[in-house]
């Protein structure tokens, strides 16, 4: 019954969205990939918000029902039929009565299984498509016959482009850059590889006067012009790639690149994506708890390794889900990677025990490895274990709820709703 109800609601909202798009004619940007969609969405939003009225997908509204919610400006009704009925009425009212509507929509588009993108491409028409990165063992691969099938599914978003639309591709991801053969649309590329239209280089971490890490700095080159880019409060190449994609967008749409770079310095990076937070006992936390995949986890650990820090480096890693037959190997590989890059390893969940196994096989001392069945248990342990100047990297798939471990050691308890992921009452009520 619930599934039937959801399908009916999704169908009605989709039809209303089509009518609203036809009525107001906003420019639509659609972003997909296995890594970095939300960070890219927020970076692009930051650039456009300085020059025009824009709306972005809230949180990670990237599903069959999430896209219409963004287009209509409605909230998620979860299991409340009254809220869904109000959403339908709001969508109808938006269509029949003139409203002030955004000039731009920045939409995050995800796929969970075969056919998802085809259904989206059947009704959504876009002005810009951005494809971020796929990675070697991407999230959701469990629900596809192979990695190639998942890549093909993601690429179908290109079919939504209008004839004069712009395609933006990550030049550093082989599977993504190969998608340039799938269209005759204008293409702008970005990345660290030579030949990218927006070419990045010299990325590093910058520190304050006390030697504490503050963010990342790098350079971009475009058409013979070299410019510095600074992003505060976040780490990792995922945020560099997000800002590169947004600068590529500015270039492709002939916006002022200097203004775009300025807008990105303090852009509102999404919670749970390599954000720097202050922990108890004068510690620092790199919160990367929104989700996890082998590619993203490896990137985060490498970033942790690069940061200079007086105290211990502690990796707190939860299960990586939806990897299917790759599960055990992927977790063991992360364990091997951790060896030599952290002093302490904390793993959470049954699959993450393979991270522990990989670390031990690589030679990490067993006394420095701790295993827990839940993020709550790990959080309670960390509260008494961490010391002044420790640097924690905390990550795991959504289902492991690693934000609970962050909450346990977060200094600012009053603003968890702004600092952490999944703080809606519906999420907080879940086990």
C-alpha positions in Angstrom: 0.0 0.0 0.0 2.8 2.4 0.9 4.6 1.7 -2.4 1.4 2.3 -4.4 0.8 5.6 -2.5 4.4 6.7 -3.1 4.1 6.0 -6.9 0.8 7.9 -7.1 2.3 10.9 -5.3 5.5 10.8 -7.4 3.5 10.7 -10.6 1.3 13.7 -9.6 4.2 15.8 -8.5 6.2 15.0 -11.6 3.3 16.1 -13.8 2.9 19.3 -11.8 6.7 19.9 -12.2 6.5 19.6 -15.9 3.7 22.2 -16.0 5.6 24.5 -13.7 8.8 24.2 -15.8 6.8 25.0 -19.0 5.1 28.0 -17.3 8.1 29.7 -15.7 10.9 28.5 -18.0 13.8 28.5 -15.5 17.3 27.4 -16.6 18.0 24.0 -15.2 21.3 22.6 -14.1 21.4 18.8 -13.4 24.4 17.3 -11.6 25.2 13.6 -11.3 28.1 11.3 -10.5 29.0 8.8 -7.8 31.0 11.3 -5.8 30.7 15.0 -5.1 27.2 15.8 -6.3 26.0 17.7 -3.3 29.2 19.7 -2.8 29.1 20.6 -6.5 25.5 21.6 -6.3 26.2 23.9 -3.3 29.3 25.4 -5.1 27.3 26.2 -8.3 24.5 27.6 -6.2 27.0 29.9 -4.4 28.2 31.3 -7.8 24.7 31.8 -9.2 23.2 33.3 -6.0 25.5 36.3 -6.4 23.9 37.3 -9.8 20.5 35.7 -10.0 17.5 34.2 -8.2 18.3 30.5 -7.8 16.9 27.4 -6.0 18.9 24.3 -5.3 17.9 20.8 -4.2 17.6 20.8 -0.4 19.7 18.3 1.4 20.0 15.4 -1.1 16.7 15.6 -2.9 18.0 13.7 -5.9 15.5 10.9 -6.4 12.4 10.3 -8.5 10.3 12.2 -5.9 13.1 14.5 -4.8 13.4 16.4 -8.1 9.7 17.4 -8.2 9.9 18.6 -4.6 12.8 20.9 -5.6 11.0 22.2 -8.7 7.8 22.9 -6.8 9.6 24.2 -3.7 8.0 21.7 -1.4 9.3 19.8 1.7 9.5 16.0 2.1 6.3 14.6 3.6 7.9 11.4 4.7 5.0 9.2 6.0 2.6 12.0 6.6 -0.2 11.9 3.9 -1.5 15.4 5.0 1.9 17.0 4.0 1.9 15.2 0.7 -1.7 16.4 0.0 -0.5 20.0 0.8 2.4 19.5 -1.5 0.0 18.6 -4.4 -2.1 21.6 -3.7 0.9 23.9 -3.6 2.1 22.5 -6.9 -1.3 23.1 -8.5 -1.5 26.7 -7.0 2.0 27.4 -8.3 0.8 26.5 -11.8 -2.5 28.3 -12.0 -1.5 31.5 -10.2 1.5 33.7 -11.1 4.4 33.5 -8.6 7.9 34.8 -8.3 9.9 31.8 -9.5 13.7 31.2 -9.6 15.6 32.0 -12.8 17.8 29.0 -12.2 17.3 25.5 -10.7 20.3 23.5 -9.5 19.2 19.9 -9.3 21.1 16.9 -7.9 20.2 13.7 -9.8 21.0 10.3 -8.4 20.5 6.7 -9.5 19.9 3.8 -7.3 19.1 1.1 -9.8 18.9 0.4 -13.5 16.4 2.6 -15.3 16.4 5.5 -12.8 18.1 7.9 -15.1 16.1 6.9 -18.1 12.9 7.8 -16.3 14.3 11.2 -15.3 15.6 11.9 -18.8 12.1 11.2 -20.2 10.7 14.4 -18.7 13.5 16.7 -17.5 15.0 19.1 -20.0 18.2 20.9 -18.9 20.4 23.8 -19.9 23.5 22.5 -18.1 24.6 19.0 -17.1 27.6 18.5 -14.8 29.1 15.0 -14.3 31.4 14.8 -11.3 33.2 11.5 -10.8 32.5 7.8 -10.8 35.4 6.1 -9.1 36.6 2.5 -9.4 34.1 1.0 -7.0 31.2 3.5 -6.9 28.3 3.6 -4.4 25.2 1.7 -5.5 27.2 -0.7 -7.7 25.5 -3.5 -5.9 22.3 -2.8 -7.8 24.0 -2.9 -11.3 25.3 -5.8 -13.3 28.7 -4.1 -13.6 30.5 -0.8 -13.2 30.0 -0.2 -17.0 26.3 -0.5 -16.6 26.3 2.1 -13.8 28.4 4.5 -15.9 26.1 4.1 -18.8 23.1 4.8 -16.6 24.7 8.0 -15.3 25.6 9.2 -18.8 21.9 9.1 -19.8 21.5 12.5 -18.1 23.3 14.0 -21.1 20.2 13.2 -23.1 18.3 15.8 -21.1 20.3 18.7 -22.6 18.7 21.2 -24.8 20.2 21.7 -28.2 22.2 24.8 -27.0 22.9 23.2 -23.6 26.3 23.0 -21.9 28.0 19.8 -20.7 30.6 20.0 -18.0 32.9 17.0 -17.4 35.6 16.0 -14.9 38.7 15.5 -17.0 40.4 13.5 -14.3 37.8 10.6 -14.4 38.4 8.4 -17.4 34.8 7.2 -17.5 33.4 10.7 -17.3 35.7 12.3 -19.9 34.8 9.5 -22.3 31.2 10.8 -22.2 32.2 13.7 -24.4 31.6 11.4 -27.4 27.9 11.1 -26.5 26.9 14.6 -27.5 27.4 17.5 -29.9 26.7 20.0 -27.2 29.3 22.6 -26.0 31.6 20.9 -23.5 33.8 22.5 -20.7 36.2 20.2 -18.8 37.9 20.7 -15.5 40.6 18.9 -13.4 44.3 18.5 -12.8 45.0 16.7 -16.0 46.7 18.6 -18.8 44.1 19.6 -21.5 41.3 20.5 -19.1 39.7 23.8 -19.9 39.8 24.8 -16.2 43.1 23.4 -15.1 43.9 23.1 -11.4 47.4 22.8 -9.8 49.4 23.3 -6.6 46.7 22.3 -4.2 47.7 22.4 -0.5 46.3 22.8 3.0 46.7 26.2 4.6 47.1 26.9 8.3 46.4 29.8 10.7 49.0 31.6 12.9 48.7 28.8 15.5 49.5 26.1 13.0 45.9 24.8 12.9 44.6 23.6 9.5 42.0 26.0 8.0 41.1 24.9 4.5 42.6 24.4 1.0 44.2 26.6 -1.5 45.1 25.9 -5.2 45.5 27.6 -8.5 43.5 27.5 -11.7 44.6 28.3 -15.2 42.3 29.2 -18.0 43.3 30.7 -21.3 46.8 31.8 -20.1 45.4 33.4 -16.9 46.4 32.0 -13.5 44.3 32.7 -10.4 44.5 31.5 -6.8 41.4 29.9 -5.2 40.9 29.6 -1.4 38.2 27.5 0.3 37.9 27.8 4.1 36.6 25.3 6.6 36.8 22.2 4.4 39.4 19.7 3.1 39.9 17.2 0.4 39.9 17.2 -3.4 36.2 16.6 -3.5 35.7 20.3 -2.5 38.4 21.4 -5.0 36.6 19.4 -7.7 33.3 21.0 -6.7 34.7 24.5 -7.0 36.3 23.6 -10.3 33.0 22.5 -11.6 31.3 25.7 -10.5 34.1 27.8 -12.1 33.8 25.7 -15.3 30.1 26.6 -15.2 30.9 30.3 -14.8 33.3 30.1 -17.7 30.8 28.2 -19.9 28.0 30.6 -19.1 30.3 33.7 -19.6 30.0 34.8 -15.9 32.8 36.8 -14.2 35.3 34.1 -13.0 36.8 36.5 -10.4 33.3 37.0 -8.9 32.8 33.2 -8.9 36.1 32.6 -7.1 35.1 35.2 -4.5 31.7 33.6 -3.9 33.4 30.2 -3.3 35.8 31.3 -0.5 33.2 30.8 2.2 30.5 28.9 0.4 28.0 27.0 2.5 29.6 23.5 2.2 27.1 20.8 3.0 27.3 19.0 6.4 29.1 15.7 6.6 31.4 16.4 3.6 34.9 16.9 4.8 33.9 19.8 7.0 36.2 21.0 9.7 34.6 21.0 13.1 35.8 21.8 16.6 35.7 18.8 19.0 35.8 18.5 22.8 39.2 18.5 24.6 40.7 20.9 22.1 40.5 18.4 19.2 39.6 18.9 15.5 37.1 16.7 13.6 37.0 16.2 9.8 33.3 15.3 9.5 32.7 13.2 6.3 29.7 11.2 7.6 27.2 11.9 4.8 28.0 8.7 3.0 30.9 6.5 2.0 32.4 4.6 -0.9 35.9 3.2 -1.5 36.9 6.1 -3.7 35.7 8.8 -1.2 37.1 7.0 1.8 40.5 6.6 0.2 40.5 10.3 -0.7 39.6 11.3 2.8 42.3 9.2 4.4 44.9 10.6 2.0 43.8 14.1 3.0 44.1 13.2 6.6 47.6 12.0 6.0 48.6 15.3 4.4 47.5 17.5 7.3 50.2 18.6 9.7 49.0 18.0 13.3 50.6 18.1 16.8 48.5 15.3 18.2 47.4 11.8 17.1 45.5 11.1 13.8 42.5 9.0 14.4 40.4 7.4 11.6 36.9 6.4 12.7 35.4 4.4 9.8 32.0 2.8 9.5 30.7 0.2 7.0 30.6 1.1 3.3 27.3 -0.2 2.0 25.9 -1.2 -1.4 29.1 -2.7 -2.7 27.8 -6.2 -3.3 30.5 -8.7 -4.1 33.2 -6.0 -3.8 32.4 -5.5 -0.1 35.1 -7.6 1.7 37.9 -6.6 -0.7 37.0 -2.9 -0.7 37.0 -2.8 3.2 40.3 -4.7 3.4 41.9 -2.3 0.9 40.9 0.7 3.1 42.5 -1.1 6.1 45.8 -1.5 4.2 45.7 2.1 3.2 45.2 3.3 6.8 48.4 1.7 8.0 51.1 4.3 8.5 48.7 7.2 8.0 47.0 7.2 11.4 48.0 6.3 14.9 44.5 5.0 15.9 41.9 3.1 13.9 38.3 2.8 15.1 35.9 0.7 13.0 32.1 0.5 13.3 29.8 -2.2 11.9 30.1 -5.8 10.7 31.6 -5.0 7.3 34.1 -2.6 8.8 35.8 -5.5 10.6 37.4 -6.2 7.3 39.0 -2.7 7.5 40.5 -3.9 10.8 41.7 -7.1 9.2 43.3 -5.3 6.3 45.1 -2.9 8.7 46.4 -5.8 10.8 47.6 -7.7 7.8 49.5 -4.5 6.7 51.3 -4.5 10.1 49.2 -2.0 12.2 49.5 -2.9 15.9 46.4 -4.6 17.3 46.5 -2.4 20.4 45.8 0.7 18.2 42.6 -0.8 16.6 39.2 -0.7 18.2 36.0 -2.3 16.9 32.4 -1.3 17.7 29.0 -2.5 16.5 27.3 0.9 16.5 28.2 4.6 16.0 26.7 5.3 19.5 29.1 2.9 21.1 32.0 4.4 19.1 31.0 7.9 20.2 30.9 7.0 23.9 34.4 5.5 23.6 35.8 8.5 21.8 34.5 10.9 24.5 36.9 9.5 27.0 39.7 8.4 24.6 40.5 11.5 22.6 43.2 14.0 23.8 44.2 17.6 23.2 45.3 18.2 19.6 44.0 14.9 18.3 42.7 15.1 14.7 39.7 12.8 13.9 38.5 11.7 10.5 35.0 10.2 10.8 33.3 8.6 7.8 30.8 5.8 7.0 27.8 5.0 4.8 24.4 6.6 5.6 23.0 3.4 7.2 25.7 3.4 9.8 24.8 6.9 11.1 28.4 7.9 11.8 27.1 11.5 12.5 26.2 10.1 16.0 29.9 9.6 16.7 30.6 13.1 15.6 27.8 14.5 17.9 29.3 12.7 20.9 32.6 14.6 20.6 31.4 17.9 19.0 32.1 21.0 21.1 29.1 23.0 19.9 26.2 21.0 21.1 23.7 23.8 20.5 24.0 23.9 16.7 24.1 20.3 15.7 21.1 20.9 13.4 23.3 23.2 11.3 26.6 21.4 11.7 25.7 17.7 11.2 23.9 15.6 8.6 20.5 13.9 9.2 19.3 16.1 12.0 15.6 16.2 10.9 13.2 14.8 13.5 12.4 12.0 11.2 16.0 10.9 11.0 16.6 11.5 14.7 13.6 9.2 15.5 15.1 6.3 13.6 17.1 3.6 15.3 
